[in-house]
């Protein structure tokens, strides 16, 4: 286990610090000098799960404050990654610098996104196209467009237009088809 450390947050003249637990501390005594013992500041959680703190009217991401205090400036174009993939764990040993591409591809993120798309079927909407001589269900507009040798938007527009105008058919290659 790491020893407890406190490091000053730059640009605030000793008013704020971060600790090795990933917390933000205030020595600010609201205009009455500095406190002898710091108080732990309350953080808000952003819509995408990161801790954020208000220092003298300016919002800061906690993971960035901790990284800079313990390791130095974050180079332009680099991002702070949470190794454990827990955005609330801002301990210095859980933070590392990565390029935006590497950060996006880090860990299980892509696997979780794929599973979510399959679970909620975001990526594909089945479409049935049929007439008296043909009946086929396609897994997506893209699949149907490949079958009929059309652009995806062409078949999508035909189907959506048929729904919008309450027609019960579309025309592809001179033949009429019903859709569901």
SULDA-V639542 format. One record per helix or strand of 2 or more residues. SS is the DSSP state (H for helix, E for strand). FROM is the first residue (numbers start at 1). LEN is the number of residues. If there is no record, write none. Layout:
SS:FROM:LEN ; SS:FROM:LEN
This chain:
E:6:3 ; E:16:4 ; E:24:5 ; E:34:7 ; E:44:2 ; E:51:5 ; E:58:4 ; H:62:10 ; E:78:5 ; H:92:3 ; E:95:5 ; H:100:5 ; H:109:12 ; E:127:5 ; E:134:5 ; H:141:8 ; H:152:13 ; E:170:3 ; E:175:5
